[in-house]
Structure formats: C-alpha cells, structure tokens
Amino acid sequence: MSAAPAMVGTFSIRTLSGRRPIPSFRCTLAGGVTTVPILTELKMKCATPLPLLQRIADAMTSDMRAGLAADNGSDLKMILSYVDSLPTGNEKGLFYALDLGGTNFRVVRVQLGGKQNNVSIPRELMQGTTEELFNFIASKLANFAAKESGKFQLPKGRMREIGFTFSFPIKQTSIDSGILIKWTKGFAVLGTAGKDVVACLKEAMQRQGLDMSVSALVNDSVATLAGAKYWDDDVLIAVILGTGTNACYIERKDAIPKLQWPAGGTRNMIISTEWGAFTTDLPLTEFDKDMDSESINPGEQIFEKTISGMYLGEIVRRVLLKMASFSSLFGDSIPEKLLIPTPDLCAMQQDDTKDLSKVEEILSNTIGATRSTLKARKIVVDICDTIVKRGGRLAGAGIVGILQKMEQDSKGLISGKRTVVAMDGGLYEHYPQYRNYLKDAVAELLGAEVSKNIVIEHTKDGSGIGAALLAAANSKYASEFQI
C-alpha cells in the first residue's frame, strides 16, 4: 500500500457533544442591530498584546517547574517519557509504528524507508468500550502486517516490534508501559482510564493471533522529537498542532525532582508537558466558556480548546450563531446547518477574490447561507482571522515558555546556538495564517537577536517514523545492531 497523502480534513471535527439546538428565532432590536458590537467585543477579548503573551510564557515556565517537582504540582502533568535513548543511526531491521492520536490512526512499517496505512476511527468506537476500540486497532494492524512484501525482511527468530504512539495523557511507568489518565480530543471510551494501554493493545493483538511486542510507548510529540532529531541533532523541542495539541522537550535528569530512580544511562530525558491543560491568563470569551461547558470534558484542556484544530471552527460557529440571532448577517433566517469545520476556516482565509466567491461557496455548501452579502462574507473572514490569530499567538507564547525554562536551566548552553522546534500536525501544516501568527509571536517575545537562532520547522509525519525509530532504539535485540 502506498503512503497516504496528507489531508487537510484530518485535523477537524464537525460536532461536539451536548451542543445546544440552534434557536428558531431571530431577535431584532429597535432601529436594527448590527454585528459591529459583537465583533468589537470579540476582538477585544481575543487580543494578545505582547505583555499578555509574556505573562503567559512566564506562567508556562513556572508551571513546568512545578510539574517537574511533583505529580499534580501544576496544571501541566510534565510526564516522564522514560525515553533517554534516542536513535543513533545504527539501528537495523524491520519495525512497526502504531499511531493513535485523534480522529485517525495509522500503521507505519519502516525498513530503510517504509509504508503506511491511514485508517479513520468510527465515531461510535471513540465513545465505545476499551475492548471494541483496541480490537478494531489490532485487526487493522494485523491486516497491514499480512501485506509485508519480500523486501521487508525480519531476521529468523526475531519478533516484530512496535513503537506505539498514544497521544492521550498517561502516567508513564516505563519505556513500554503507561496508565491512561483520561481521554481527550473527543474520545470517551469506557473502561480504559486507570489501565495500562500497552496491556490493552497486547490483549487485542493476542485475540487476533498477532505475534508482535511493544518496545516503546510514546505520545505524538515525543515521537516527533525523536524522528526529527534523527535527521537534525539541533532539535530540542517538538510541538503537535492538529486535532489536539501537545509539546515535549529534552530535559536534564538532574532538573527533574520527581524522578525517583538513579539517573543512569544518558543525562537527559524527553518530558511530555501535556500543555493542553494549561490555563493561566488565557484570554477567553463567552463563546469559549460556553463551548467548554458543553464539551465532554468541561473545565479541562483549556489551552487546547483555544489553539487546536478540533475547536477553532466550533468557536467561529458560536460567534456566527450569535450574530445571526441578533442581526441580519445571513438574511431573515438562521442557517440550519451552522457547522464550520476548521479546514473551511483555512479555505475562507485563503480566498483572495474581489467578491470573496470562495467564502460565498463555503457558506452556501456548509451552513446553507445561500444569500450572503459581500459585507457578511468579510465579517466571516474577520471572525476567522480573530480566532486563528489568538490561537497561533498563544501557541507561540507556549513555545517561548519552554525555551525560557531550558535557557534558564542550561546556564547559557542554549543561548546563541541554533535550536530547532519540530512542528507536526495538520493545523500547523495546512494553515499558513496560523503558522505566521505563531512565528510572529515567538519573534516578538524573544527579540530579533535571539529569535534568529530559533528554527521552527515542519516535520511531516514525524510521529509515525519517530515511534518506529524509538522501537528500534529500545529494541530487545539492540545488542545485535552493528555499531
């Protein structure tokens, strides 16, 4: 099977549980009500001036320290990945990666190059049972493994090994085991929280008669960092911006107070910040608060809900619904199909036609607004830009918070040197305005002199390849690799 192309749609979701029904009325005040007050307030509440971004970056740094000091020390879990052996280039053999991170999962086969298979997860399994979800994953993995061609050779007597990318909050107990803390990104699978997800996968593979072992359990940001560092040794941070979001970085073991066992092996370990749970000083609107209260995890993952692809379109939808309810934004009625997937935000912001014809087409096809005026279309684009600008700049502030922590603890070892931040995820890859806002925020916060050494670089499909490389680096057959 050939490698699957990247798809913009992989970072969107069209519904959130618990959504209120769209009102069947429209309120008009005396003299008519325009959209201007709503838009003005939205821009004010979403504003991200430099002083606010610096407070957020500083709070991120502070929360990182508190999370490293003790479990539950801050909003940031600062999960120990137990990844202290990164790929060296000497690894050999056939390895698999299983990447479960959002609305899709994929299987990657790696041997000097590889193939992959992307599979969409049925929505009912995202809210089904543990056994149903892992049985589905194991069956697709078995189907993929059965299609090995002659060029993918496994030495005699060696079991296939997997790097398992599991991009949900877990309490890692070793390089190949971890307990699920909670589901995020729209998942609400019954019976998994508190269980070792590797054990769940092993049991499902056994039911399929699949002879494979898990050599490394990592999340998508850790796998992305490992994959990117394989090619560029200056990579120190990895960030995922797709359906959900997370960031990880390379930390010194002697800077991790909660690390209880002796610091053997290498001096460093990758730390998964789980920054989606960050909350301090975030500029929130009524639309964010309403969306959060109606989500499957109210009060949680607030940073993720302001910067990731799963939620940006939903926020815009709620703004448009209020405008349509209190003005004639879309004529005399409220469109019944008021759904705005995040890829459509991106497409509308790319529309450079004089009459915004692409915006008109999207509004007609996606929400049923068949008679939008040019003024209404401009307002829609302005709303999209306001929400996306906030998200990109907040993500940039988060990156600076991590850089600050690393610089403060490195005693100048990072300052003045090339430092690479590896980025992956459909939102970052496919949304140029978002990318630009993120990079602008980093440059503003660090200043021209420092920021010129910070390279923010897209690493396509890094989590899949990185997981396979980590499986190789932590293989039980590692001693057989030729050095």
Legacy VTK file of the C-alpha trace (Angstrom):
# vtk DataFile Version 3.0
C-alpha trace
ASCII
DATASET POLYDATA
POINTS 483 float
0.000 0.000 0.000
1.451 3.363 -0.949
1.993 6.152 1.510
-1.189 8.062 2.175
-1.154 11.763 1.281
-1.691 14.370 3.967
-5.258 15.580 4.180
-6.462 18.910 5.489
-9.537 17.224 6.897
-7.531 15.161 9.366
-7.413 17.965 11.888
-11.089 18.849 12.010
-14.152 17.637 13.818
-17.645 18.709 12.915
-19.541 18.167 16.155
-19.205 18.478 19.892
-21.353 16.521 22.303
-24.009 18.394 24.162
-24.442 21.167 21.588
-27.447 23.365 22.170
-30.066 23.314 19.406
-29.960 26.287 17.070
-32.687 28.777 18.060
-35.629 29.037 15.721
-35.977 32.777 16.218
-34.031 35.934 15.486
-34.077 38.899 17.830
-34.183 42.370 16.291
-33.934 45.463 18.448
-35.423 48.852 17.632
-33.596 50.520 14.807
-31.848 47.256 13.891
-28.786 45.676 15.479
-25.532 45.426 13.608
-22.763 42.890 14.091
-20.263 45.611 14.986
-20.619 45.480 18.807
-20.298 41.690 18.848
-17.233 41.759 16.582
-15.645 44.623 18.521
-16.036 42.814 21.835
-14.746 39.573 20.311
-11.571 41.282 19.103
-11.055 42.949 22.459
-11.467 39.687 24.397
-9.227 37.751 21.964
-6.455 40.350 21.870
-2.945 39.022 22.565
-0.681 42.056 23.115
2.967 41.443 23.923
2.657 41.976 27.713
-0.085 39.339 27.917
1.939 36.882 25.827
4.940 37.405 28.109
2.811 36.687 31.195
1.567 33.510 29.562
5.097 32.426 28.607
6.311 33.111 32.156
3.375 31.182 33.629
4.130 28.258 31.301
7.735 28.234 32.556
6.573 28.361 36.178
4.023 25.580 35.691
6.678 23.409 34.046
8.909 23.717 37.108
6.038 22.924 39.477
5.030 19.913 37.380
8.598 18.574 37.403
8.804 18.963 41.167
5.822 16.735 41.975
2.958 14.882 40.358
-0.095 17.164 40.283
2.171 20.087 41.143
0.577 22.235 38.426
-1.848 22.125 35.512
0.981 20.657 33.441
1.478 16.944 34.103
5.126 17.046 32.890
5.013 13.326 32.191
8.271 11.367 32.297
8.582 9.595 28.944
11.409 7.264 30.040
12.867 7.961 26.617
16.536 8.542 27.329
17.889 6.529 24.406
17.322 8.291 21.115
18.032 6.754 17.691
21.693 6.889 16.665
21.539 5.819 13.021
22.990 2.385 13.804
19.594 0.699 14.196
18.747 -2.023 11.717
15.766 -4.231 10.993
12.051 -4.140 10.410
9.903 -2.115 12.810
6.295 -1.003 13.037
4.693 2.110 14.443
1.084 2.328 15.577
-0.038 5.950 15.877
-3.286 6.655 17.770
-3.662 10.378 18.224
-7.048 11.676 17.147
-9.785 11.004 14.617
-7.457 8.729 12.599
-4.855 6.153 13.480
-2.147 4.841 11.224
0.245 1.946 10.944
3.772 2.519 9.629
6.288 -0.116 8.529
9.910 1.008 8.486
12.983 -0.601 6.955
15.274 1.945 5.316
12.075 3.633 4.184
8.552 2.482 4.812
4.899 2.324 4.014
1.905 3.424 5.971
-1.816 2.943 6.112
-4.204 5.592 7.464
-7.470 4.384 8.993
-10.357 6.523 10.228
-11.749 5.553 13.606
-15.550 5.108 13.515
-17.134 7.706 15.790
-19.037 5.080 17.742
-15.724 3.474 18.765
-14.461 6.817 20.106
-17.204 6.539 22.724
-17.481 2.750 22.904
-15.648 0.245 25.094
-11.931 -0.419 25.559
-12.163 -3.884 24.020
-14.045 -2.623 20.948
-11.521 0.129 20.229
-8.399 -1.988 20.679
-9.911 -4.934 18.786
-10.505 -2.588 15.848
-6.933 -1.269 16.004
-5.404 -4.756 16.293
-7.455 -6.068 13.374
-6.245 -3.246 11.097
-2.675 -3.785 12.293
-2.966 -7.499 11.502
-4.312 -6.749 8.015
-1.403 -4.392 7.350
1.234 -6.797 8.668
-0.182 -9.559 6.457
0.730 -7.472 3.391
4.502 -7.486 4.005
6.321 -7.828 0.724
9.564 -9.710 0.151
11.713 -6.619 0.611
10.630 -6.289 4.247
12.747 -8.947 5.882
12.644 -9.967 9.536
15.683 -11.969 10.771
14.910 -15.530 11.729
13.739 -15.926 15.307
13.004 -12.216 15.815
9.554 -10.963 16.805
8.073 -7.914 15.111
8.398 -4.854 17.359
6.146 -1.809 17.566
6.592 1.762 18.645
3.149 2.706 19.977
2.296 6.399 19.694
-0.566 7.035 22.106
-1.365 10.730 22.208
-3.508 10.991 25.313
-2.457 11.802 28.891
-0.840 8.780 30.532
1.261 8.143 33.601
4.312 6.503 32.087
5.723 3.701 34.233
8.483 2.536 31.872
9.506 2.902 28.233
6.930 0.266 27.282
4.038 0.773 29.699
1.731 3.583 30.801
-1.557 4.104 32.625
-4.233 6.200 30.903
-5.111 9.259 32.996
-8.030 10.442 30.860
-9.239 10.598 27.288
-9.190 13.890 25.362
-9.839 15.079 21.751
-13.436 13.879 21.703
-12.702 10.348 22.939
-14.746 8.966 25.837
-14.004 5.232 25.692
-15.412 3.328 28.639
-13.207 1.348 30.991
-9.745 2.460 29.820
-8.827 5.114 32.406
-6.546 3.595 35.026
-5.421 0.768 32.728
-2.083 0.101 31.039
-2.774 0.898 27.381
0.071 -1.367 26.223
-1.572 -4.273 28.047
-4.873 -3.395 26.331
-3.144 -3.488 22.942
-1.296 -6.739 23.725
-4.542 -8.457 24.718
-6.209 -7.294 21.498
-3.233 -8.492 19.413
-3.404 -11.881 21.126
-7.083 -12.136 20.238
-6.060 -11.500 16.621
-3.263 -14.069 16.782
-0.771 -11.298 16.049
2.796 -12.034 17.195
4.156 -8.550 17.966
5.669 -6.833 21.004
5.622 -3.162 22.039
9.176 -1.840 22.528
8.287 1.808 23.140
5.174 3.660 24.273
5.303 7.373 23.455
2.978 10.232 22.624
2.980 12.012 19.275
5.143 14.923 20.378
7.820 12.608 21.835
7.809 10.505 18.663
8.014 13.644 16.524
11.006 14.879 18.519
12.780 11.528 18.141
12.082 11.357 14.414
13.201 14.943 13.809
16.340 14.621 15.942
17.377 11.571 13.927
17.922 13.930 10.987
18.866 17.124 12.827
20.746 16.980 16.122
19.742 20.576 16.989
16.103 19.560 17.602
15.292 20.101 21.282
11.507 20.690 21.262
8.583 19.149 19.388
5.055 20.549 19.158
1.913 18.940 17.775
-0.822 21.228 16.445
-3.544 19.170 14.833
-6.852 17.841 16.168
-5.344 18.345 19.607
-2.023 19.705 20.817
0.947 18.854 22.988
4.613 19.768 23.354
7.694 17.974 24.636
11.332 18.826 25.083
14.662 17.350 26.183
15.256 17.899 29.905
18.281 17.212 32.116
17.557 14.404 34.579
19.086 16.379 37.440
16.435 19.064 36.827
13.563 16.611 37.462
12.980 16.492 41.252
10.174 13.948 40.962
12.420 11.465 39.145
12.865 8.895 41.913
15.274 6.384 40.444
19.029 6.963 39.965
19.981 8.910 36.865
21.654 6.099 34.977
22.265 5.922 31.243
22.196 9.245 29.444
21.907 12.556 31.286
18.683 13.618 29.535
15.086 12.514 29.187
12.230 13.687 26.984
9.426 15.282 29.023
5.862 15.474 27.720
4.416 18.727 29.070
0.749 17.922 28.332
0.383 21.666 27.812
-3.207 21.363 26.586
-4.241 21.601 30.260
-2.569 24.991 30.777
-4.977 27.723 31.994
-3.155 30.786 33.366
-4.037 34.245 31.956
-5.672 32.884 28.793
-7.885 35.451 27.009
-11.276 33.715 26.960
-14.623 34.836 25.541
-18.205 33.880 26.306
-18.017 31.567 23.289
-15.038 29.675 24.721
-16.741 29.316 28.077
-19.996 28.068 26.563
-18.177 25.597 24.343
-16.164 24.304 27.287
-19.243 23.859 29.480
-20.939 21.797 26.758
-17.891 19.671 25.914
-17.281 16.125 27.149
-14.530 17.421 29.479
-15.701 20.758 30.924
-13.070 22.710 32.810
-10.244 20.701 31.260
-7.801 21.193 28.367
-8.497 24.944 28.152
-5.263 25.791 26.305
-6.020 23.016 23.811
-9.537 24.400 23.342
-8.133 27.810 22.320
-5.321 26.713 19.982
-6.078 23.326 18.378
-7.898 22.311 15.217
-10.709 20.442 16.898
-12.110 23.611 18.421
-11.330 26.654 16.233
-14.207 26.029 13.829
-16.611 25.428 16.700
-15.717 28.777 18.286
-16.334 30.564 14.983
-19.659 28.725 14.650
-20.805 30.039 18.014
-19.856 33.620 17.138
-21.751 33.408 13.845
-24.778 31.911 15.588
-24.987 34.860 17.969
-24.562 37.350 15.135
-27.210 35.624 13.037
-29.569 35.613 16.023
-29.257 39.342 16.724
-28.770 40.776 13.227
-29.453 40.065 9.575
-25.993 38.635 8.930
-27.385 35.859 6.722
-30.698 37.408 5.781
-34.020 36.863 7.518
-33.308 33.410 8.941
-30.598 31.497 10.743
-28.967 28.783 8.600
-29.978 25.368 9.891
-26.630 23.721 9.048
-24.449 26.078 11.049
-21.313 23.892 11.130
-17.846 25.284 10.381
-15.054 22.662 10.153
-11.612 24.137 10.782
-10.365 23.351 7.231
-13.120 25.652 5.950
-11.770 28.485 8.111
-8.461 27.974 6.382
-10.026 27.889 2.914
-12.002 31.066 3.547
-8.899 32.909 4.721
-7.112 31.906 1.522
-9.826 33.492 -0.642
-8.225 36.428 -2.485
-11.042 37.027 -4.980
-12.535 40.511 -5.100
-16.039 39.320 -4.163
-14.876 36.524 -1.823
-16.545 33.953 -4.051
-14.848 31.019 -2.315
-16.219 32.227 1.019
-19.663 32.500 -0.572
-19.384 28.930 -1.866
-18.300 27.547 1.519
-21.055 29.395 3.380
-23.610 28.063 0.928
-22.358 24.469 0.965
-21.507 24.079 4.642
-24.106 26.141 6.503
-26.795 26.740 3.888
-26.323 30.530 3.739
-27.263 30.872 0.069
-27.690 34.655 0.022
-24.728 36.081 1.882
-23.713 39.638 1.074
-20.131 40.721 0.469
-20.252 42.606 3.771
-21.346 39.450 5.587
-18.569 37.461 3.925
-15.975 39.998 5.034
-17.283 39.755 8.592
-16.982 35.968 8.490
-13.358 36.188 7.333
-12.653 38.766 10.051
-14.039 36.415 12.708
-11.953 33.537 11.380
-8.842 35.682 11.496
-9.559 36.858 15.048
-9.886 33.322 16.423
-6.962 31.925 14.426
-4.700 34.850 15.332
-5.364 34.297 19.020
-4.684 30.567 18.700
-1.434 30.952 16.780
-0.054 33.644 19.076
-0.941 31.690 22.225
0.822 28.625 20.810
3.858 30.813 20.121
3.846 32.042 23.716
3.765 28.428 24.896
6.856 27.621 22.833
8.679 30.607 24.314
7.741 29.404 27.805
9.515 26.105 27.103
12.540 27.864 25.596
12.758 30.111 28.679
12.769 27.092 31.000
15.514 25.385 29.010
17.639 28.528 28.763
17.360 29.373 32.452
18.485 25.863 33.456
21.185 25.411 30.827
23.423 28.173 32.193
23.807 29.675 28.746
24.427 26.451 26.857
21.487 27.118 24.526
21.845 30.886 24.122
23.317 31.887 20.791
23.107 28.387 19.355
20.841 27.039 16.669
17.776 25.487 18.350
15.145 23.655 16.317
11.479 23.330 17.256
9.989 20.438 15.265
6.330 21.009 14.365
3.806 18.443 13.197
0.028 18.263 12.821
-2.466 19.182 10.128
-3.412 22.544 11.625
0.166 23.814 11.551
0.920 22.219 8.176
-2.124 23.426 6.260
-3.000 26.788 7.808
-0.470 29.451 6.705
-2.062 32.292 8.695
-1.882 30.219 11.866
1.769 29.382 11.190
2.644 33.012 10.594
0.896 34.240 13.740
2.743 31.614 15.797
6.138 32.552 14.386
5.447 36.276 14.753
4.639 35.814 18.442
7.865 33.878 19.045
9.900 36.588 17.289
8.184 39.397 19.224
8.752 37.716 22.577
12.378 36.739 22.008
13.501 39.755 20.042
15.343 39.804 16.739
18.772 38.814 18.066
17.664 35.707 19.950
14.902 34.595 17.587
17.280 34.367 14.618
18.747 31.229 16.232
15.343 29.605 16.782
14.273 27.478 13.827
10.598 26.472 13.747
10.470 23.647 11.240
7.702 21.427 9.959
8.398 17.708 10.312
5.853 15.858 8.220
4.546 12.575 9.650
7.309 12.695 12.251
5.340 10.857 14.923
4.974 7.662 12.900
8.593 7.388 11.823
9.787 8.554 15.240
7.855 5.811 17.038
9.384 3.152 14.790
12.858 4.604 15.405
12.257 4.565 19.166
11.136 0.944 18.918
14.486 0.262 17.236
16.485 2.296 19.782
14.822 0.395 22.622
14.671 -2.992 20.894
15.369 -6.080 22.949
17.571 -7.091 20.009
19.573 -3.829 20.144
22.793 -5.655 21.016
22.634 -7.323 17.618
22.864 -3.998 15.753
26.270 -3.416 14.250
27.964 -0.312 15.668
LINES 1 484
483 0 1 2 3 4 5 6 7 8 9 10 11 12 13 14 15 16 17 18 19 20 21 22 23 24 25 26 27 28 29 30 31 32 33 34 35 36 37 38 39 40 41 42 43 44 45 46 47 48 49 50 51 52 53 54 55 56 57 58 59 60 61 62 63 64 65 66 67 68 69 70 71 72 73 74 75 76 77 78 79 80 81 82 83 84 85 86 87 88 89 90 91 92 93 94 95 96 97 98 99 100 101 102 103 104 105 106 107 108 109 110 111 112 113 114 115 116 117 118 119 120 121 122 123 124 125 126 127 128 129 130 131 132 133 134 135 136 137 138 139 140 141 142 143 144 145 146 147 148 149 150 151 152 153 154 155 156 157 158 159 160 161 162 163 164 165 166 167 168 169 170 171 172 173 174 175 176 177 178 179 180 181 182 183 184 185 186 187 188 189 190 191 192 193 194 195 196 197 198 199 200 201 202 203 204 205 206 207 208 209 210 211 212 213 214 215 216 217 218 219 220 221 222 223 224 225 226 227 228 229 230 231 232 233 234 235 236 237 238 239 240 241 242 243 244 245 246 247 248 249 250 251 252 253 254 255 256 257 258 259 260 261 262 263 264 265 266 267 268 269 270 271 272 273 274 275 276 277 278 279 280 281 282 283 284 285 286 287 288 289 290 291 292 293 294 295 296 297 298 299 300 301 302 303 304 305 306 307 308 309 310 311 312 313 314 315 316 317 318 319 320 321 322 323 324 325 326 327 328 329 330 331 332 333 334 335 336 337 338 339 340 341 342 343 344 345 346 347 348 349 350 351 352 353 354 355 356 357 358 359 360 361 362 363 364 365 366 367 368 369 370 371 372 373 374 375 376 377 378 379 380 381 382 383 384 385 386 387 388 389 390 391 392 393 394 395 396 397 398 399 400 401 402 403 404 405 406 407 408 409 410 411 412 413 414 415 416 417 418 419 420 421 422 423 424 425 426 427 428 429 430 431 432 433 434 435 436 437 438 439 440 441 442 443 444 445 446 447 448 449 450 451 452 453 454 455 456 457 458 459 460 461 462 463 464 465 466 467 468 469 470 471 472 473 474 475 476 477 478 479 480 481 482
